[in-house]
Amino acid sequence: MTDKQLIEGCLKGNIKSQRNLYDHFKGKMMAICRRYAADLTEAEDMLQEAFIKIFTNIGQYRFDGALEGWVRRIVVNTALEVLRKRLIRFTDIDRETEELASPDTDVIAALSVGDLLKLICELPDGYRVVFNLYVIEGYDHNEIADLLGINPATSRSQLLKAKRVLREQIEYINRVPNTYAP
């Protein structure tokens, strides 16, 4: 079924089309929600709210870009709305944290994607949100500031602090082997 057929079916209220659209995107979109959520339950709630918005606003999709990109924007914005309701705290940067050393690339390469995502999920909310928006979603600090209602310098601060915490966690894993082994 093509994207156009899926959307037309959803607009007509066709349950099979809605299910197909959901099944097609749920895995990737849940991964996005997991990156922003504090836990699995919150991620599931984010995903549910996002799909309600997707089905409610499916008529606004104009076929001028990839359907997945449109769905992804709704999921990210929904995740941010949920986090805003929780009143995430953002702190400005301390002078001594402006220069951060990068972790050894061999240490990072030794981590699995799952291990790295787990470390990202363990970051405090503000750090995790800015890290995801900047590193994974590709937003710049001005865009992040607009999305979150913060100063661009605060966005930079949160990113630097997130990188510092991740570096410390990765260095710890390097010192204590099999920390995340199954």
N, C-alpha and C positions, 0 to 999 in steps of 0.2 A: 504494500500500500504506500503510495507517495505521500509526502507532507501535505500536499494540496488536498488529497482525498481524506487524509486524517482530519485536517482542519474542517473541511466541508462536513464530514460526518459529525464532528464535535459540535459544530454550529447548529446542526439539525437535532442535537441531543441524542445521537446514536451512542448507546452504551458501549458497544464493541469498539467503536472508534476511540472513545475516551479511554477505554482500557488499553488499547493498543498504544496510544500516545503515552499514557502513564508507564506502561511496561517498557516502552522504548527508551524513556529518559530517566526512569527512577534510579537506576544504579549510579549513573554519573552525577545526578543531582543530589542523591543521598551522600555521595562522597564530598560534595561541596558543603552540604549542611553539616557533616561531621567535622569538617575543618573549622567551622565557625561556632559550633555548639559546644557547651560544656560537657555534655554526655549524650548517650544514644537517644534517650527519651526526648531531650530537647531537639536533637537533630530530626527525629521522626515528626515532631510537632512542626518544625520549620518546613519540612518537606510537604506535609499535609496542607499547611497554610499556603505554600507556594503553588501547589497544584490547584487549590481552590481559586486562586487568582488567575492562574493560567487558563482554567476552563471558563471562568467568568469573563476574561478579557480576550479570549481567543480570536474574536472578531477584529481586534485591533492589529493583529499580525498582518503585515502588508506584503509579504513575500519579497521584500527588498534586501533581505539578508538570510542567513541560515536560521532555520527554525530553532536549532539547538542554541544558537547565540541568544535569541529572544527569550527562550525558556531559561537559560542560564542567568540572564540579567534579572529576571523576575525572582529566581531562587536566591541570588545574592542579595538583592534588595529586601526580600522577605526576611532573610537571615539577619540583615542589619537592623531591620525594624524590630525584630524580636529582641536583639541585643540592646537596642536603644531603650526598650521598655524596662530592661534590667538595670538601666543607668550605669553603663560601663564607665569606669574611672580611667581617665587618661592623665598621665603625669608628664611634665616637661623634663627635658634632659638636664642632667648634671654636667658641669664642665668636664669632669674627669672621665665621663663615658663617651665623649665625642669621638675618640680614636679607639676603635676596637680591632684587635687582631683577628684575622680569619682563622677558623679551625683548619687543621691539617686536612687537605683534600683526600688523603688516603684513608683517614678515619671516616670521613663522610662517605666515601665510596664503599667502605666495608659495611655500612648500614643498608638494610633493605628499605624499600620504599615504605613498607608498613611501619618499620621502626621509626623512620623519619617523620611520618605522619603522626605517629603516636606522640613523639616528642613535641611536635607542633601543637597537637591537641592539649597537651599539658601546660602550655603557656597560659599566663593570666589573660583574661578576656581582651583587654586593650591591646596587648602585645600581639595576640593571636589574630585579632581582626585586622590590624594594620599590616602585619606580616602577610596574611592571606591576600589582602587587597593589593599590596605592592608587589610582592614576589610572585604570587601565583596568578592573580587576576590581571596584573599589568597596569594598574592605575598609578598615576603619579601622585606626589604628596598634595598638590593643590586639589586634585579630584577627590582624594581621600578626605581632605579637610572639608570639602563641600558635602560629601556624603555623610560624614559623621558629625558635622557641626563643630569642628575643632580647628585650631590654628595649624597651618602647614608645618610649623616648627614642632608642634606636638606630635604630628604624624611621624616626622623624622625621628623624634625622640623615642617613640614607641617602637619603631623599626630597629633602631640601634640597640635598645634594651632587649628586644626579642632575639636579635642576633647574639647578643652577649649571653643570654640565658641558654640558647641552643648550643652555643660554643661550649659553655660549661657542662651541659648535659652530655654532649658528644665526647668531651675530654674525660668525663667520669666513666662513660661507657668504655672508652679506650683503656682506662686503668683497671676496670672491673669487667673482665670478659664475660660473655654470655648473660649480660644483664637482661637483654630482651629475647633471649633464645626461647623457643617453644618448649 
